[in-house]
Amino acid sequence: MLEANTLLLLAAVLLLLTLLAGLVRALIGPTLQDRMLSVQLLGTGGVALLILLGLLLGIEALVDTALVLALLAAVAAAALTRRETRHD
C-alpha cells in the first residue's frame, strides 16, 4: 500500500496536469465564458495544490497563501461577472 506522502505527491502531480489543461483552455478559449471558467479552475487548482504542498512539506505559510488565493479568485470571478453583465 502507498504511504501518505506518495499519495499527496501523486495528487499534486494530477493537480499540475489539471492546471495545465486549464491554462490551455484560458489561452485558446474561444468565448469569454470559457476563459472565465478556466480562470476559476486555475484558482481552485492553485489553492488545492498549495494546500497539498503545505501538507507535504510541512510549511504552514503555504496554507495561509492558499486561503488568500481563494479569496482573490472569488473576487476575480465576481469582477468578471460584473464586467460581463454591464456590456449587455
Biopython code that builds the backbone (N, CA, C, O; Angstrom):
import numpy as np
from Bio.PDB.StructureBuilder import StructureBuilder

atoms = [
    (1, "MET", "N", (0.840, -1.181, 0.000)),
    (1, "MET", "CA", (0.000, 0.000, 0.000)),
    (1, "MET", "C", (0.887, 1.246, 0.000)),
    (1, "MET", "O", (1.949, 1.272, 0.621)),
    (2, "LEU", "N", (0.433, 2.263, -0.701)),
    (2, "LEU", "CA", (1.196, 3.506, -0.796)),
    (2, "LEU", "C", (1.090, 4.292, 0.501)),
    (2, "LEU", "O", (0.049, 4.301, 1.157)),
    (3, "GLU", "N", (2.186, 4.952, 0.859)),
    (3, "GLU", "CA", (2.160, 5.757, 2.079)),
    (3, "GLU", "C", (1.559, 7.135, 1.770)),
    (3, "GLU", "O", (1.351, 7.489, 0.610)),
    (4, "ALA", "N", (1.290, 7.893, 2.818)),
    (4, "ALA", "CA", (0.573, 9.160, 2.691)),
    (4, "ALA", "C", (1.338, 10.172, 1.844)),
    (4, "ALA", "O", (0.731, 10.868, 1.029)),
    (5, "ASN", "N", (2.646, 10.272, 2.015)),
    (5, "ASN", "CA", (3.428, 11.241, 1.240)),
    (5, "ASN", "C", (3.396, 10.934, -0.253)),
    (5, "ASN", "O", (3.363, 11.851, -1.074)),
    (6, "THR", "N", (3.406, 9.671, -0.604)),
    (6, "THR", "CA", (3.346, 9.287, -2.008)),
    (6, "THR", "C", (1.996, 9.653, -2.608)),
    (6, "THR", "O", (1.922, 10.119, -3.745)),
    (7, "LEU", "N", (0.936, 9.443, -1.849)),
    (7, "LEU", "CA", (-0.397, 9.811, -2.338)),
    (7, "LEU", "C", (-0.539, 11.320, -2.490)),
    (7, "LEU", "O", (-1.146, 11.789, -3.452)),
    (8, "LEU", "N", (0.011, 12.083, -1.556)),
    (8, "LEU", "CA", (-0.043, 13.535, -1.667)),
    (8, "LEU", "C", (0.751, 14.021, -2.878)),
    (8, "LEU", "O", (0.322, 14.942, -3.572)),
    (9, "LEU", "N", (1.895, 13.412, -3.130)),
    (9, "LEU", "CA", (2.703, 13.781, -4.286)),
    (9, "LEU", "C", (1.989, 13.431, -5.590)),
    (9, "LEU", "O", (2.035, 14.205, -6.546)),
    (10, "LEU", "N", (1.343, 12.295, -5.637)),
    (10, "LEU", "CA", (0.579, 11.897, -6.820)),
    (10, "LEU", "C", (-0.584, 12.863, -7.058)),
    (10, "LEU", "O", (-0.855, 13.246, -8.196)),
    (11, "ALA", "N", (-1.263, 13.248, -5.994)),
    (11, "ALA", "CA", (-2.359, 14.214, -6.122)),
    (11, "ALA", "C", (-1.844, 15.561, -6.613)),
    (11, "ALA", "O", (-2.515, 16.226, -7.401)),
    (12, "ALA", "N", (-0.664, 15.971, -6.158)),
    (12, "ALA", "CA", (-0.072, 17.229, -6.604)),
    (12, "ALA", "C", (0.257, 17.178, -8.100)),
    (12, "ALA", "O", (0.050, 18.161, -8.811)),
    (13, "VAL", "N", (0.759, 16.062, -8.570)),
    (13, "VAL", "CA", (1.068, 15.916, -9.995)),
    (13, "VAL", "C", (-0.216, 15.963, -10.823)),
    (13, "VAL", "O", (-0.245, 16.594, -11.879)),
    (14, "LEU", "N", (-1.261, 15.312, -10.363)),
    (14, "LEU", "CA", (-2.541, 15.351, -11.071)),
    (14, "LEU", "C", (-3.113, 16.772, -11.098)),
    (14, "LEU", "O", (-3.695, 17.192, -12.098)),
    (15, "LEU", "N", (-2.946, 17.499, -10.009)),
    (15, "LEU", "CA", (-3.400, 18.891, -9.986)),
    (15, "LEU", "C", (-2.604, 19.753, -10.956)),
    (15, "LEU", "O", (-3.165, 20.644, -11.594)),
    (16, "LEU", "N", (-1.311, 19.502, -11.073)),
    (16, "LEU", "CA", (-0.500, 20.228, -12.050)),
    (16, "LEU", "C", (-0.987, 19.979, -13.472)),
    (16, "LEU", "O", (-1.024, 20.899, -14.288)),
    (17, "LEU", "N", (-1.359, 18.742, -13.770)),
    (17, "LEU", "CA", (-1.896, 18.431, -15.093)),
    (17, "LEU", "C", (-3.226, 19.139, -15.328)),
    (17, "LEU", "O", (-3.492, 19.616, -16.431)),
    (18, "THR", "N", (-4.050, 19.209, -14.303)),
    (18, "THR", "CA", (-5.319, 19.922, -14.400)),
    (18, "THR", "C", (-5.090, 21.408, -14.627)),
    (18, "THR", "O", (-5.785, 22.030, -15.430)),
    (19, "LEU", "N", (-4.116, 21.978, -13.923)),
    (19, "LEU", "CA", (-3.789, 23.388, -14.116)),
    (19, "LEU", "C", (-3.282, 23.647, -15.533)),
    (19, "LEU", "O", (-3.596, 24.680, -16.124)),
    (20, "LEU", "N", (-2.511, 22.730, -16.071)),
    (20, "LEU", "CA", (-2.022, 22.869, -17.433)),
    (20, "LEU", "C", (-3.181, 22.853, -18.434)),
    (20, "LEU", "O", (-3.202, 23.647, -19.375)),
    (21, "ALA", "N", (-4.137, 21.955, -18.232)),
    (21, "ALA", "CA", (-5.311, 21.911, -19.106)),
    (21, "ALA", "C", (-6.126, 23.199, -18.990)),
    (21, "ALA", "O", (-6.632, 23.704, -19.993)),
    (22, "GLY", "N", (-6.257, 23.730, -17.784)),
    (22, "GLY", "CA", (-6.971, 24.986, -17.602)),
    (22, "GLY", "C", (-6.259, 26.151, -18.255)),
    (22, "GLY", "O", (-6.902, 27.048, -18.799)),
    (23, "LEU", "N", (-4.943, 26.146, -18.207)),
    (23, "LEU", "CA", (-4.173, 27.210, -18.848)),
    (23, "LEU", "C", (-4.337, 27.171, -20.359)),
    (23, "LEU", "O", (-4.450, 28.214, -21.002)),
    (24, "VAL", "N", (-4.348, 25.981, -20.921)),
    (24, "VAL", "CA", (-4.560, 25.840, -22.368)),
    (24, "VAL", "C", (-5.944, 26.368, -22.742)),
    (24, "VAL", "O", (-6.095, 27.077, -23.737)),
    (25, "ARG", "N", (-6.950, 26.021, -21.943)),
    (25, "ARG", "CA", (-8.309, 26.492, -22.231)),
    (25, "ARG", "C", (-8.410, 28.007, -22.086)),
    (25, "ARG", "O", (-9.126, 28.654, -22.851)),
    (26, "ALA", "N", (-7.707, 28.575, -21.122)),
    (26, "ALA", "CA", (-7.733, 30.025, -20.939)),
    (26, "ALA", "C", (-7.092, 30.737, -22.127)),
    (26, "ALA", "O", (-7.521, 31.828, -22.504)),
    (27, "LEU", "N", (-6.080, 30.132, -22.710)),
    (27, "LEU", "CA", (-5.393, 30.766, -23.832)),
    (27, "LEU", "C", (-6.148, 30.639, -25.151)),
    (27, "LEU", "O", (-6.190, 31.589, -25.932)),
    (28, "ILE", "N", (-6.750, 29.467, -25.407)),
    (28, "ILE", "CA", (-7.393, 29.275, -26.705)),
    (28, "ILE", "C", (-8.869, 29.590, -26.683)),
    (28, "ILE", "O", (-9.492, 29.805, -27.723)),
    (29, "GLY", "N", (-9.403, 29.614, -25.523)),
    (29, "GLY", "CA", (-10.704, 29.914, -25.301)),
    (29, "GLY", "C", (-11.970, 29.744, -25.858)),
    (29, "GLY", "O", (-12.667, 29.430, -24.893)),
    (30, "PRO", "N", (-12.666, 29.769, -26.840)),
    (30, "PRO", "CA", (-12.971, 30.874, -27.755)),
    (30, "PRO", "C", (-13.839, 31.982, -27.154)),
    (30, "PRO", "O", (-13.773, 33.118, -27.624)),
    (31, "THR", "N", (-14.646, 31.693, -26.136)),
    (31, "THR", "CA", (-15.529, 32.745, -25.604)),
    (31, "THR", "C", (-15.030, 33.230, -24.244)),
    (31, "THR", "O", (-14.180, 32.603, -23.612)),
    (32, "LEU", "N", (-15.576, 34.350, -23.820)),
    (32, "LEU", "CA", (-15.220, 34.901, -22.516)),
    (32, "LEU", "C", (-15.650, 33.966, -21.383)),
    (32, "LEU", "O", (-14.968, 33.861, -20.364)),
    (33, "GLN", "N", (-16.776, 33.295, -21.569)),
    (33, "GLN", "CA", (-17.247, 32.366, -20.540)),
    (33, "GLN", "C", (-16.286, 31.201, -20.364)),
    (33, "GLN", "O", (-16.036, 30.767, -19.240)),
    (34, "ASP", "N", (-15.742, 30.690, -21.470)),
    (34, "ASP", "CA", (-14.749, 29.617, -21.386)),
    (34, "ASP", "C", (-13.517, 30.078, -20.625)),
    (34, "ASP", "O", (-12.979, 29.353, -19.788)),
    (35, "ARG", "N", (-13.084, 31.278, -20.923)),
    (35, "ARG", "CA", (-11.901, 31.812, -20.256)),
    (35, "ARG", "C", (-12.166, 32.050, -18.774)),
    (35, "ARG", "O", (-11.298, 31.796, -17.938)),
    (36, "MET", "N", (-13.355, 32.532, -18.447)),
    (36, "MET", "CA", (-13.690, 32.793, -17.044)),
    (36, "MET", "C", (-13.727, 31.483, -16.248)),
    (36, "MET", "O", (-13.217, 31.419, -15.129)),
    (37, "LEU", "N", (-14.320, 30.460, -16.817)),
    (37, "LEU", "CA", (-14.363, 29.171, -16.126)),
    (37, "LEU", "C", (-12.972, 28.576, -15.966)),
    (37, "LEU", "O", (-12.681, 27.955, -14.944)),
    (38, "SER", "N", (-12.113, 28.756, -16.958)),
    (38, "SER", "CA", (-10.762, 28.219, -16.830)),
    (38, "SER", "C", (-9.952, 29.003, -15.799)),
    (38, "SER", "O", (-9.106, 28.427, -15.114)),
    (39, "VAL", "N", (-10.199, 30.306, -15.679)),
    (39, "VAL", "CA", (-9.530, 31.080, -14.631)),
    (39, "VAL", "C", (-9.987, 30.603, -13.255)),
    (39, "VAL", "O", (-9.185, 30.530, -12.324)),
    (40, "GLN", "N", (-11.268, 30.280, -13.128)),
    (40, "GLN", "CA", (-11.763, 29.715, -11.867)),
    (40, "GLN", "C", (-11.106, 28.367, -11.583)),
    (40, "GLN", "O", (-10.762, 28.066, -10.440)),
    (41, "LEU", "N", (-10.934, 27.557, -12.631)),
    (41, "LEU", "CA", (-10.243, 26.278, -12.464)),
    (41, "LEU", "C", (-8.809, 26.490, -12.018)),
    (41, "LEU", "O", (-8.314, 25.765, -11.155)),
    (42, "LEU", "N", (-8.138, 27.474, -12.595)),
    (42, "LEU", "CA", (-6.763, 27.766, -12.195)),
    (42, "LEU", "C", (-6.701, 28.212, -10.738)),
    (42, "LEU", "O", (-5.795, 27.816, -10.005)),
    (43, "GLY", "N", (-7.657, 29.033, -10.317)),
    (43, "GLY", "CA", (-7.674, 29.479, -8.927)),
    (43, "GLY", "C", (-7.920, 28.331, -7.960)),
    (43, "GLY", "O", (-7.231, 28.201, -6.948)),
    (44, "THR", "N", (-8.898, 27.505, -8.276)),
    (44, "THR", "CA", (-9.223, 26.380, -7.406)),
    (44, "THR", "C", (-8.093, 25.352, -7.380)),
    (44, "THR", "O", (-7.732, 24.839, -6.320)),
    (45, "GLY", "N", (-7.544, 25.060, -8.547)),
    (45, "GLY", "CA", (-6.429, 24.115, -8.608)),
    (45, "GLY", "C", (-5.197, 24.639, -7.892)),
    (45, "GLY", "O", (-4.475, 23.882, -7.243)),
    (46, "GLY", "N", (-4.961, 25.939, -8.015)),
    (46, "GLY", "CA", (-3.826, 26.541, -7.318)),
    (46, "GLY", "C", (-3.975, 26.465, -5.811)),
    (46, "GLY", "O", (-3.009, 26.199, -5.095)),
    (47, "VAL", "N", (-5.187, 26.701, -5.334)),
    (47, "VAL", "CA", (-5.452, 26.595, -3.898)),
    (47, "VAL", "C", (-5.225, 25.166, -3.425)),
    (47, "VAL", "O", (-4.566, 24.933, -2.411)),
    (48, "ALA", "N", (-5.773, 24.219, -4.163)),
    (48, "ALA", "CA", (-5.614, 22.807, -3.777)),
    (48, "ALA", "C", (-4.141, 22.386, -3.812)),
    (48, "ALA", "O", (-3.674, 21.665, -2.930)),
    (49, "LEU", "N", (-3.420, 22.840, -4.831)),
    (49, "LEU", "CA", (-2.006, 22.488, -4.934)),
    (49, "LEU", "C", (-1.199, 23.081, -3.787)),
    (49, "LEU", "O", (-0.339, 22.406, -3.220)),
    (50, "LEU", "N", (-1.467, 24.331, -3.442)),
    (50, "LEU", "CA", (-0.746, 24.941, -2.324)),
    (50, "LEU", "C", (-1.051, 24.239, -1.000)),
    (50, "LEU", "O", (-0.158, 24.060, -0.173)),
    (51, "ILE", "N", (-2.292, 23.848, -0.801)),
    (51, "ILE", "CA", (-2.637, 23.136, 0.432)),
    (51, "ILE", "C", (-1.939, 21.777, 0.474)),
    (51, "ILE", "O", (-1.405, 21.385, 1.511)),
    (52, "LEU", "N", (-1.942, 21.062, -0.645)),
    (52, "LEU", "CA", (-1.245, 19.770, -0.681)),
    (52, "LEU", "C", (0.251, 19.925, -0.441)),
    (52, "LEU", "O", (0.847, 19.153, 0.311)),
    (53, "LEU", "N", (0.854, 20.915, -1.074)),
    (53, "LEU", "CA", (2.286, 21.123, -0.859)),
    (53, "LEU", "C", (2.578, 21.560, 0.574)),
    (53, "LEU", "O", (3.606, 21.187, 1.140)),
    (54, "GLY", "N", (1.682, 22.347, 1.160)),
    (54, "GLY", "CA", (1.843, 22.731, 2.559)),
    (54, "GLY", "C", (1.820, 21.524, 3.477)),
    (54, "GLY", "O", (2.605, 21.435, 4.422)),
    (55, "LEU", "N", (0.912, 20.591, 3.195)),
    (55, "LEU", "CA", (0.857, 19.363, 3.991)),
    (55, "LEU", "C", (2.070, 18.480, 3.741)),
    (55, "LEU", "O", (2.633, 17.900, 4.669)),
    (56, "LEU", "N", (2.461, 18.385, 2.487)),
    (56, "LEU", "CA", (3.567, 17.502, 2.119)),
    (56, "LEU", "C", (4.896, 17.996, 2.677)),
    (56, "LEU", "O", (5.697, 17.205, 3.175)),
    (57, "LEU", "N", (5.128, 19.303, 2.592)),
    (57, "LEU", "CA", (6.401, 19.867, 3.034)),
    (57, "LEU", "C", (6.376, 20.359, 4.480)),
    (57, "LEU", "O", (7.423, 20.674, 5.047)),
    (58, "GLY", "N", (5.199, 20.426, 5.070)),
    (58, "GLY", "CA", (5.089, 20.889, 6.446)),
    (58, "GLY", "C", (5.282, 22.388, 6.596)),
    (58, "GLY", "O", (5.738, 22.847, 7.644)),
    (59, "ILE", "N", (4.944, 23.161, 5.569)),
    (59, "ILE", "CA", (5.086, 24.616, 5.603)),
    (59, "ILE", "C", (3.695, 25.223, 5.766)),
    (59, "ILE", "O", (2.882, 25.185, 4.843)),
    (60, "GLU", "N", (3.429, 25.779, 6.935)),
    (60, "GLU", "CA", (2.103, 26.327, 7.216)),
    (60, "GLU", "C", (1.815, 27.587, 6.408)),
    (60, "GLU", "O", (0.651, 27.900, 6.159)),
    (61, "ALA", "N", (2.843, 28.312, 5.995)),
    (61, "ALA", "CA", (2.650, 29.538, 5.215)),
    (61, "ALA", "C", (2.009, 29.242, 3.863)),
    (61, "ALA", "O", (1.321, 30.102, 3.314)),
    (62, "LEU", "N", (2.216, 28.060, 3.321)),
    (62, "LEU", "CA", (1.587, 27.707, 2.045)),
    (62, "LEU", "C", (0.078, 27.584, 2.189)),
    (62, "LEU", "O", (-0.662, 27.938, 1.271)),
    (63, "VAL", "N", (-0.378, 27.095, 3.311)),
    (63, "VAL", "CA", (-1.820, 27.002, 3.550)),
    (63, "VAL", "C", (-2.411, 28.403, 3.691)),
    (63, "VAL", "O", (-3.496, 28.669, 3.173)),
    (64, "ASP", "N", (-1.712, 29.300, 4.384)),
    (64, "ASP", "CA", (-2.180, 30.680, 4.505)),
    (64, "ASP", "C", (-2.227, 31.355, 3.140)),
    (64, "ASP", "O", (-3.171, 32.086, 2.841)),
    (65, "THR", "N", (-1.230, 31.120, 2.326)),
    (65, "THR", "CA", (-1.201, 31.678, 0.983)),
    (65, "THR", "C", (-2.350, 31.127, 0.142)),
    (65, "THR", "O", (-2.940, 31.854, -0.658)),
    (66, "ALA", "N", (-2.665, 29.860, 0.318)),
    (66, "ALA", "CA", (-3.781, 29.256, -0.411)),
    (66, "ALA", "C", (-5.101, 29.916, -0.040)),
    (66, "ALA", "O", (-5.953, 30.122, -0.905)),
    (67, "LEU", "N", (-5.280, 30.247, 1.220)),
    (67, "LEU", "CA", (-6.512, 30.905, 1.635)),
    (67, "LEU", "C", (-6.634, 32.299, 1.030)),
    (67, "LEU", "O", (-7.725, 32.711, 0.638)),
    (68, "VAL", "N", (-5.531, 33.021, 0.953)),
    (68, "VAL", "CA", (-5.545, 34.345, 0.320)),
    (68, "VAL", "C", (-5.848, 34.206, -1.172)),
    (68, "VAL", "O", (-6.612, 34.997, -1.725)),
    (69, "LEU", "N", (-5.261, 33.219, -1.816)),
    (69, "LEU", "CA", (-5.526, 32.981, -3.228)),
    (69, "LEU", "C", (-6.994, 32.630, -3.463)),
    (69, "LEU", "O", (-7.571, 33.041, -4.470)),
    (70, "ALA", "N", (-7.596, 31.886, -2.559)),
    (70, "ALA", "CA", (-9.015, 31.547, -2.698)),
    (70, "ALA", "C", (-9.877, 32.802, -2.629)),
    (70, "ALA", "O", (-10.842, 32.934, -3.383)),
    (71, "LEU", "N", (-9.541, 33.717, -1.739)),
    (71, "LEU", "CA", (-10.283, 34.972, -1.663)),
    (71, "LEU", "C", (-10.113, 35.797, -2.937)),
    (71, "LEU", "O", (-11.079, 36.363, -3.448)),
    (72, "LEU", "N", (-8.892, 35.862, -3.444)),
    (72, "LEU", "CA", (-8.647, 36.616, -4.677)),
    (72, "LEU", "C", (-9.371, 36.000, -5.874)),
    (72, "LEU", "O", (-9.865, 36.729, -6.734)),
    (73, "ALA", "N", (-9.440, 34.692, -5.939)),
    (73, "ALA", "CA", (-10.134, 34.029, -7.039)),
    (73, "ALA", "C", (-11.630, 34.329, -6.995)),
    (73, "ALA", "O", (-12.262, 34.503, -8.037)),
    (74, "ALA", "N", (-12.191, 34.389, -5.798)),
    (74, "ALA", "CA", (-13.613, 34.718, -5.677)),
    (74, "ALA", "C", (-13.871, 36.155, -6.111)),
    (74, "ALA", "O", (-14.867, 36.432, -6.779)),
    (75, "VAL", "N", (-12.993, 37.062, -5.741)),
    (75, "VAL", "CA", (-13.146, 38.463, -6.144)),
    (75, "VAL", "C", (-12.985, 38.600, -7.658)),
    (75, "VAL", "O", (-13.717, 39.361, -8.291)),
    (76, "ALA", "N", (-12.048, 37.882, -8.234)),
    (76, "ALA", "CA", (-11.841, 37.936, -9.688)),
    (76, "ALA", "C", (-13.070, 37.417, -10.430)),
    (76, "ALA", "O", (-13.459, 37.989, -11.448)),
    (77, "ALA", "N", (-13.681, 36.349, -9.938)),
    (77, "ALA", "CA", (-14.883, 35.819, -10.581)),
    (77, "ALA", "C", (-16.031, 36.818, -10.495)),
    (77, "ALA", "O", (-16.777, 37.004, -11.457)),
    (78, "ALA", "N", (-16.167, 37.457, -9.342)),
    (78, "ALA", "CA", (-17.218, 38.465, -9.198)),
    (78, "ALA", "C", (-16.969, 39.653, -10.120)),
    (78, "ALA", "O", (-17.911, 40.182, -10.710)),
    (79, "ALA", "N", (-15.721, 40.076, -10.253)),
    (79, "ALA", "CA", (-15.394, 41.207, -11.126)),
    (79, "ALA", "C", (-15.650, 40.867, -12.585)),
    (79, "ALA", "O", (-16.191, 41.692, -13.321)),
    (80, "LEU", "N", (-15.272, 39.665, -13.019)),
    (80, "LEU", "CA", (-15.518, 39.267, -14.401)),
    (80, "LEU", "C", (-17.008, 39.144, -14.687)),
    (80, "LEU", "O", (-17.462, 39.511, -15.771)),
    (81, "THR", "N", (-17.763, 38.638, -13.740)),
    (81, "THR", "CA", (-19.201, 38.517, -13.918)),
    (81, "THR", "C", (-19.846, 39.892, -13.994)),
    (81, "THR", "O", (-20.717, 40.127, -14.831)),
    (82, "ARG", "N", (-19.427, 40.787, -13.134)),
    (82, "ARG", "CA", (-19.980, 42.142, -13.147)),
    (82, "ARG", "C", (-19.624, 42.856, -14.449)),
    (82, "ARG", "O", (-20.453, 43.563, -15.021)),
    (83, "ARG", "N", (-18.408, 42.672, -14.907)),
    (83, "ARG", "CA", (-17.977, 43.283, -16.171)),
    (83, "ARG", "C", (-18.807, 42.755, -17.337)),
    (83, "ARG", "O", (-19.189, 43.517, -18.226)),
    (84, "GLU", "N", (-19.085, 41.460, -17.337)),
    (84, "GLU", "CA", (-19.854, 40.852, -18.410)),
    (84, "GLU", "C", (-21.297, 41.356, -18.421)),
    (84, "GLU", "O", (-21.857, 41.580, -19.494)),
    (85, "THR", "N", (-21.899, 41.535, -17.263)),
    (85, "THR", "CA", (-23.292, 41.965, -17.226)),
    (85, "THR", "C", (-23.452, 43.431, -17.572)),
    (85, "THR", "O", (-24.540, 43.836, -17.981)),
    (86, "ARG", "N", (-22.414, 44.245, -17.426)),
    (86, "ARG", "CA", (-22.506, 45.665, -17.786)),
    (86, "ARG", "C", (-22.584, 45.869, -19.290)),
    (86, "ARG", "O", (-23.193, 46.837, -19.745)),
    (87, "HIS", "N", (-21.982, 44.981, -20.071)),
    (87, "HIS", "CA", (-21.958, 45.153, -21.512)),
    (87, "HIS", "C", (-23.268, 44.738, -22.171)),
    (87, "HIS", "O", (-23.481, 45.044, -23.345)),
    (88, "ASP", "N", (-24.136, 44.062, -21.461)),
    (88, "ASP", "CA", (-25.403, 43.605, -22.058)),
    (88, "ASP", "C", (-26.434, 44.683, -22.122)),
    (88, "ASP", "O", (-27.544, 44.447, -22.597)),
]
sb = StructureBuilder()
sb.init_structure("model")
sb.init_model(0)
sb.init_chain("A")
sb.init_seg("    ")
for serial, (resi, resn, name, xyz) in enumerate(atoms, 1):
    if name == "N":
        sb.init_residue(resn, " ", resi, " ")
    sb.init_atom(name, np.array(xyz, "f"), 0.0, 1.0, " ", f" {name:<3s}", serial, name[0])
structure = sb.get_structure()
